[in-house]
Amino acid sequence: MTLLPAIPDLLRRTKALAALDLILSPEWESRHYSFNAAWSPSEQMASMRDGCGDEWWLVFHSHGWAALKGLAHESKAWSKEGDKLSVALQAVMPPVMADFARESAFRWDSTGFAYFYLPSNRQWCRANDLTDFRDLDAGEDDLLRYLCGSPSDFASFAADYYERAVPVDVVAEVFRHAPITDRLVSSLNADVALKDISHELHNEIGYPR
């Protein structure tokens, strides 16, 4: 089970991951991480997809709750239970998250793990643990590792994936939501200019100016 961070920390981290991927890959199709600060009037949404069938979506609601669902397509849980697991996870999501649990864009027919956070409980709950499939490995640890990992963890991943040097200190700056400058952008990708990504960075991702 992945121990997800508190909501403010997780919101900051998901925006940072999306900002880093935006700089490293201005072409959206090649990115792992995205963030939409205006997913709905009351929700912000983070997502990850690796292009090989693994993915997750994470919604932050203005009322303080949050919910995450995803799929590690080679996991034991998904390989063994498939559709039955997806249905069971939808069924145990709290009523306040009914719209989230029905949202077709989140591909609920392909769901191997889910988590939710209620302000009244002040902690994350692993939805799989509320189903008959609680003992099956859903494979989410690898997919969620950069939500709570160190800057060096992500720098190593990004350097391997994008085949370029990714300075750990620059990743740490973005994780802290330091101002993104021309210098910072060029240190990650010399082929990108800040002016070319600033609209998406600040208006779509919602990274602070």
N, C-alpha and C positions, 0 to 999 in steps of 0.2 A: 504494500500500500504506500503510495506517495503522500508525503506530508506537505500539503499545499500551504503556501504562505497566507498571512492575513490579507484581507481584501485590498487595503491600500498598497501593500507591497506587491501583490499580484498584479494589480492594475498598472502600477509603475513598471513592473518587469515586462508585461506583455506589450506595452507601448514601446519599451526600449528594444525588445526583440524585433518588432515590426519596423522600427526606425533603422536598426542595423541592417536588416534584410533589404530595406528600400535603398540604402546607400550601396550595399554590396551587389544588388541586382535590381536596377530600375525597371527591368522587364518583369511584370508581375508573375508571369507564368513560371518563372524559375525560382521564385521565393518559397521559403518554408513558412514564414510567419507574416500574418497580416493583422491589421486592427482597423475597426470602423467605429469611430467615436460617436457617430450618429446613426447607428444601426436602426434605432427607432427613437421616438421622442423621449422614451424613458430608459433606453438600454444602450450600452456599449458592447461591442462584440470583438473578441480576439479569436484567431483561428490558426491552425497549423495543418499543412498537408505536405507529404514528402514525395508525392508523385508515384509512389509504389503501392498505394492502397491504405496507408496509415494516415490518420487524421484526427483532429479534435476541434471542437468549437466551445467557446467559453463566453457566457453572457453575464454582464454586470448590470443589475437593475438599480434604478435610482432609489428604490425603497430599501436597499441594503442587502438584498439576497443576491446570490450568484449561483450559476450552475454550469457544469462542464460535462460534455459527453464526447466519446470518441471510439476509435477502432484501431486495434493492433491486429491486422488481418491474419497474421500467422500465429496468433496466441492460441493456447490450449482451449481457453474458454470459448472463443469464437469458432475454432475448428470443430469443436465437439457439439456445441449447443446452438450456434447460429441464430436463426430467427427466434427461437424460444428465449434466448438471452435478451435479445433486443426488446421483445414484448414485456418481459419481466422487469427490465430496467425502466421502461416507460411507466409501468404500473406503479412503481414505488416512488416516483418523483412527487414531492409535496404539491398539494392542490394549487398553491400560489404560483407554481411553475408550470401550470397546465399548458399555457401557450408555448412555452419553451419545449415541452415534451411532445408537442404536436407539430412543431415547425418543420415543414418538409425540406427546407434548405439544409437542415442539419442531418439529413439522411438517417433517420431513426431506424430504418429497416436494416441498417448496417452499423449496429452499435454493440460494442463489446464491454464498455466500461462507462460509468458516470459518477459524478460527485455533485454534491450540492451544499450550499451554505445558507443557513437561516440566521438572521441577526439575533433571534431569541436564544439560539444555542451557542453562538459565538465560536463555532468550530465547523470544519468541513466534515461531511459524512460521505463515506463511500457507498454509493447506491448498491453496488454488487453485494455488499455484506447484508443487505436486506432481502436478498433473493435466495432461492434454493441453489444457486450456482456460486455461492460465496467462496467455496474452497478451490475454485478453478482459477488458475493464473490468467488474468486478462491482458497481461503484457503492457500495461500503461506506464510502468516505471521509466522505460527508455524514452517514451514519447513525451513525458512530462518533466524530464530531468532538468531542462534548461529554465523551467519556471522557478526553480529553487536552487540551481547550481551556481557555481562561482563564475566570475568573468573568464578565468582561464579555461573552464569547461567549454563555454560557448566559443571562445576564440579558437580552440583546437578543432571543434566541429566545423566552424565556418571556414577556417583555413583549408581543411581537407575538402569540404564541399565545393567551395568557390575557387580552390586552387590558387590562392593568393595569400600573402602575409596579412594576418589580422592581429594588430598589436593588442595585447591584453589590457594595457593601461587605457587605451581608447575605448574598448568595450566597457571597462569599469566606469569611465566617464559617462557613457550613455546609460548604463545601468543606474547611475545616480541622477540622471536627467540633467546633466550639465548642458549648457547651451551648445547647440550644434553649429559649428563655424565652418568656414571654407577650409581651414587647416585640418579640422577633424575629418571632414568629408574626404579630402584628398589623401589623408593618411590611410583610409580604408579602400578608396577606389579613385585612382587618379583620372579615370575617364568620366567622372561625374562631377557636376558643379552644383553647389548648394542651391543656386537660383532655379535649377531645373527640377528639384525635388521638394522645394520649400512648401508648395501648395499642398501636396499630399502629406508631407511630414506634419504640418501644423493644422490643416483643416480636416483631413480624413483620419489620420492617426491620432491627432490631438496632442502631439508632443509639445511641451511648453516652449514658448518663444524665448 
